[in-house]
Amino acid sequence: MDKLTAQPHNVSFSTPTHGVPLIAVEGSAFDCGREYVEIVLSRYPGYHRYLNMLDAWRRLPRHVEALFDQRAPYIPEVYRGMLAAYSPATGVYAPQAEQPATEEECTSFGLGGTFTADGLPLSGQNKDTVRHSESLYIVLRMRITGAPTILVLAYPGEVLGYGLWSTGMTLFRNSLHSTADHPVGLTKEQFGLLALAGRTVDEATELAMREGVQDQCNILLSDSLGGSINVETNGGGVDVLPAANGLCVHANHPVGTKTIHHEQRENQDKARNSRLREQRLTNLLREARGKLTSKECFRILSDHENYPYGLCSHDENDSGETCTTASVVAEPARGLLHVVRSNPCRSRPVSYSI
């Protein structure tokens, strides 16, 4: 492989290795949800962003409820447990005004076995967000009796997250810089959870095309067979983009035939940087085909071409711009999630197991 772009001289690389706090719960789906919320309320008493979204799970639309009954009946039970621990009846419900959402600048990938040293799939992403996100990340491990185990990087109170399930499915996702949301279909949380409960990206493709997905985002899904897809959704509709010869990469600009016409191009720098990150990651992964390991993926995600806005993005002046606040690589065949908090160039990954 060509040498990666050198680390910029004005970046300190002395940050010690430090893991993301693990919240581990197990038992029935209801008990897992209830205990998860109790831990979040105890450890993150002022952070209710995701807890305040739980009301959407009180009454699912009938057809959505039927989908969960068929594919993942334990998920509504998890949310019922969460609602039991966080509701007006408990006296701990604390509605808050939602802070304005910030556009994230993430870059994700999925790799089939021909790209890896051991022939097993890998997937992951750099999460580029505002810097304070770094202190909020958790790893959620939810071992549900009689159901798949969930292992994801998340925010307190979030279930979907970024990572893997014991089904062999992995999910990573990106903001999609678009002029409009797709207004109909499953929410991205509903779609993501149903897709992770399946076994293949073909199942997820069928679900996305039949039901639709709301919002403006890209969801990168991979399975244990090495298949990967990007599911883009915005005001133009839903596009499913399969891997090209075992490789899936996505940044923040839409590329599907339906979605591309709704790209938000007002910020030319963001549009340009998204394309540069996507192309750079594609090139580096292709150059390393047949040699990639989780360690090598983190080295690639530490690349600084186009510094400070490249794959490993920096906000050295603390200006409030987005920067890389976490880096994640999943090994679904081994049930492992490797996580770096902060820039991957500054710290070593910590591993978490299903």
C-alpha positions in Angstrom: 0.0 0.0 0.0 1.1 3.6 -0.7 2.2 5.3 2.5 -0.7 7.1 4.2 -0.6 10.8 4.4 1.7 11.8 7.3 0.3 12.9 10.6 0.3 16.7 10.7 3.1 18.2 12.8 0.8 20.3 15.0 -1.3 17.4 16.3 -0.4 15.9 19.7 -0.4 12.1 19.7 0.0 11.6 23.4 -3.7 11.0 24.3 -3.7 7.8 26.3 -5.8 4.8 25.3 -9.2 5.0 27.1 -12.3 3.0 26.4 -15.9 4.0 26.0 -18.0 3.0 29.1 -19.8 -0.3 28.7 -23.4 -0.6 29.7 -24.1 -4.4 29.8 -27.6 -5.7 30.5 -29.1 -9.2 30.1 -32.3 -11.0 30.8 -35.8 -10.8 29.2 -36.3 -8.1 26.6 -38.5 -6.1 29.0 -35.9 -6.3 31.8 -33.1 -5.4 29.5 -34.9 -2.2 28.5 -35.9 -1.3 32.0 -32.4 -1.8 33.4 -30.8 0.1 30.5 -32.9 3.2 31.3 -32.2 2.9 35.0 -28.5 2.9 34.4 -28.7 5.8 32.0 -30.7 7.9 34.5 -28.2 7.1 37.2 -25.0 7.8 35.1 -26.2 10.5 32.8 -28.9 12.3 34.8 -29.1 15.4 32.6 -29.1 13.7 29.2 -32.6 12.7 28.0 -32.3 13.3 24.3 -33.0 9.7 23.3 -35.2 8.9 26.3 -37.5 11.7 25.2 -38.0 9.9 21.9 -39.4 6.8 23.6 -43.0 7.9 23.3 -43.0 6.9 19.6 -42.9 3.3 20.8 -46.1 3.5 22.8 -48.3 3.0 19.8 -46.7 1.8 16.6 -48.7 1.9 13.4 -50.5 -1.4 12.9 -48.4 -2.5 9.9 -45.2 -1.6 11.7 -46.3 -3.6 14.7 -47.0 -6.5 12.4 -43.5 -6.3 11.0 -41.9 -6.5 14.4 -44.2 -9.3 15.4 -42.9 -11.3 12.4 -39.3 -10.3 12.5 -38.2 -9.1 15.9 -41.0 -9.3 18.6 -38.4 -8.7 21.3 -37.7 -5.1 20.2 -41.0 -3.6 21.2 -40.6 -5.4 24.5 -37.3 -3.8 25.0 -38.9 -0.4 24.5 -41.8 -1.3 26.8 -39.3 -2.0 29.5 -37.6 1.4 28.8 -40.9 3.2 29.0 -41.7 1.5 32.3 -38.5 3.1 33.7 -39.0 6.5 32.0 -42.6 7.8 31.9 -44.8 10.4 33.6 -46.1 7.7 36.0 -42.6 7.1 37.4 -42.0 10.7 38.2 -38.7 10.8 36.3 -40.0 11.9 32.9 -38.3 15.2 32.1 -39.2 16.7 28.7 -36.5 18.9 27.3 -36.4 21.3 24.3 -34.5 19.5 21.5 -31.2 21.1 20.7 -30.8 21.9 17.0 -29.4 18.9 15.2 -25.9 19.2 13.8 -24.9 17.8 10.4 -22.5 15.0 10.9 -19.6 14.3 8.5 -19.1 10.5 8.9 -17.4 8.1 6.5 -18.4 4.4 6.6 -17.4 1.1 4.9 -18.3 -2.5 4.5 -15.8 -5.2 3.2 -16.4 -8.7 1.8 -14.0 -11.5 2.5 -11.8 -10.9 -0.6 -10.6 -7.7 1.0 -9.6 -9.1 4.4 -6.5 -11.1 5.5 -8.6 -13.9 7.0 -11.5 -13.9 4.5 -14.0 -12.7 7.0 -16.1 -9.5 6.6 -15.2 -6.2 8.3 -17.2 -3.0 8.5 -17.0 0.3 10.3 -16.8 4.1 10.2 -15.4 7.3 11.5 -18.0 9.4 13.4 -17.5 13.1 12.8 -19.6 15.1 15.2 -19.2 18.1 17.6 -16.4 17.5 20.1 -18.7 17.2 23.2 -20.1 14.0 21.8 -16.9 12.3 22.8 -17.8 12.3 26.5 -21.3 10.9 25.8 -20.5 7.8 23.9 -21.3 4.4 25.5 -21.0 0.8 24.3 -24.3 -1.0 24.8 -24.3 -4.7 25.1 -27.8 -6.2 25.5 -28.0 -9.9 25.9 -31.7 -10.7 25.4 -32.9 -14.1 26.5 -34.1 -16.1 23.5 -33.1 -13.3 21.1 -30.0 -11.9 19.4 -27.4 -10.0 21.3 -26.9 -6.3 20.5 -23.4 -4.7 20.7 -23.2 -1.1 19.5 -21.6 2.2 20.1 -24.4 4.5 21.1 -25.5 7.6 23.0 -27.1 7.1 26.4 -30.7 5.8 25.9 -30.2 4.9 22.2 -30.7 1.3 21.0 -29.9 1.3 17.3 -26.4 2.7 17.6 -23.5 1.7 15.3 -22.2 -1.8 15.4 -23.3 -5.5 15.2 -25.8 -8.0 16.3 -25.2 -11.7 16.9 -27.3 -12.3 13.7 -24.1 -11.5 11.8 -25.5 -8.1 10.6 -23.8 -4.8 11.1 -25.0 -1.3 10.7 -23.3 2.0 10.3 -24.8 5.2 9.0 -24.2 8.7 7.7 -26.0 12.0 7.4 -27.1 12.6 3.8 -26.7 16.3 2.9 -30.1 16.8 1.2 -32.7 19.4 0.6 -35.6 17.3 2.0 -36.5 14.3 4.0 -38.3 11.3 2.6 -41.7 11.7 4.2 -43.1 8.2 4.2 -42.1 4.7 5.3 -40.4 3.2 8.3 -38.4 5.5 10.5 -34.6 5.0 10.3 -34.7 3.4 13.8 -37.5 1.0 12.8 -35.8 0.1 9.6 -32.4 -0.4 11.1 -33.6 -2.6 13.9 -35.6 -4.8 11.6 -32.7 -5.1 9.2 -30.3 -6.0 12.0 -32.7 -8.7 13.1 -32.5 -10.4 9.7 -29.6 -12.4 8.3 -28.7 -11.0 4.9 -28.6 -7.7 3.1 -31.0 -9.1 0.5 -33.6 -9.2 3.2 -32.8 -5.6 4.1 -33.0 -4.6 0.5 -36.5 -6.1 0.1 -37.6 -4.4 3.3 -36.3 -1.0 2.2 -37.8 -1.1 -1.2 -41.2 -2.3 -0.1 -41.7 -0.2 3.0 -39.6 2.9 2.3 -37.4 4.7 4.9 -38.1 8.2 6.2 -35.5 11.0 6.9 -32.4 11.9 4.9 -29.6 9.5 5.7 -27.5 6.7 4.4 -27.6 3.3 6.2 -24.7 0.9 5.4 -25.6 -2.7 6.2 -23.4 -5.8 6.0 -24.0 -9.4 6.6 -21.9 -12.4 7.7 -21.7 -13.7 4.1 -19.7 -10.5 3.1 -22.5 -8.7 1.4 -23.0 -5.0 1.9 -25.4 -2.3 0.8 -26.0 1.4 1.1 -29.6 2.4 1.7 -29.9 6.1 0.8 -33.1 8.0 1.6 -34.1 11.7 1.1 -36.8 13.7 -0.7 -36.2 11.8 -3.9 -37.1 8.4 -2.5 -35.1 5.4 -1.5 -32.1 4.0 -3.4 -30.3 0.7 -2.5 -26.7 0.6 -3.7 -25.0 -2.8 -3.6 -21.3 -3.3 -2.9 -19.0 -3.1 -5.9 -16.9 -6.2 -6.0 -17.1 -6.6 -2.2 -16.6 -3.0 -1.3 -19.1 -0.5 0.1 -18.1 3.1 1.1 -20.2 6.1 1.8 -19.7 9.7 3.0 -22.4 12.4 3.1 -23.4 13.1 -0.4 -26.2 11.2 -2.2 -25.3 9.2 -5.3 -28.4 7.1 -6.1 -30.5 7.8 -9.2 -33.4 9.0 -7.0 -31.6 10.7 -4.2 -28.9 12.6 -6.1 -31.3 15.2 -7.3 -31.9 16.3 -3.7 -28.3 16.9 -2.7 -27.8 20.1 -0.6 -25.0 21.9 -2.4 -25.2 25.3 -0.7 -22.1 24.5 1.3 -19.6 23.8 -1.5 -16.8 23.0 1.0 -18.9 20.2 2.7 -19.9 18.8 -0.7 -16.2 18.7 -1.8 -14.9 17.3 1.4 -17.5 14.5 1.4 -16.4 13.4 -2.1 -12.7 13.6 -1.2 -13.3 11.4 2.0 -15.3 8.9 0.1 -12.8 8.6 -2.8 -9.8 8.5 -0.4 -11.2 5.7 1.7 -12.2 3.8 -1.4 -8.7 4.1 -2.9 -6.9 3.1 0.4 -9.2 0.0 0.9 -8.7 -1.1 -2.7 -4.9 -0.8 -2.4 -5.0 -3.0 0.7 -7.3 -5.7 -0.8 -6.6 -9.1 0.7 -4.6 -7.7 3.6 -7.1 -5.8 5.7 -7.5 -6.4 9.4 -9.2 -4.4 12.0 -5.9 -2.8 12.9 -5.2 -1.9 9.3 -8.7 -0.4 9.0 -7.9 1.9 11.9 -4.7 2.9 10.3 -6.5 3.8 7.1 -9.2 5.7 9.1 -6.3 7.8 10.6 -5.4 9.2 7.2 -4.9 12.9 7.1 -5.0 13.8 3.4 -6.8 17.1 3.0 -6.1 17.9 6.7 -7.9 19.0 8.8 -11.0 17.8 6.9 -9.9 14.3 5.8 -10.9 10.9 7.0 -9.4 11.7 10.4 -10.8 15.1 10.9 -9.5 17.7 13.4 -10.8 20.8 15.1 -7.5 22.0 16.5 -8.8 25.5 17.3 -11.8 24.3 19.2 -14.0 26.3 16.8 -17.1 24.0 17.3 -16.7 22.5 13.8 -17.3 18.8 13.4 -14.3 16.5 13.9 -13.7 12.8 14.4 -14.9 11.9 17.8 -15.0 8.1 17.5 -13.8 5.4 15.2 -15.5 1.9 15.0 -14.6 -1.4 13.3 -16.8 -4.5 13.6 -15.8 -8.1 13.2 -19.2 -9.9 13.1 -17.8 -13.4 12.6 -15.9 -13.0 15.9 -18.5 -11.0 17.7 -16.1 -8.1 18.3 -16.6 -4.4 18.2 -13.4 -2.3 18.3 -13.8 1.4 19.4 -11.6 4.4 19.6 -12.9 7.4 21.4 -11.5 10.6 19.8 -9.3 10.6 16.7 -8.0 7.2 15.7 -4.6 8.7 15.1 -4.4 9.6 18.8 -5.5 6.5 20.7 -5.6 2.7 20.3 -8.9 0.8 20.0 -10.6 -1.0 22.9 -12.4 -4.2 22.0 -15.8 -5.3 23.2 -17.2 -8.8 22.8 -20.7 -10.1 22.1 
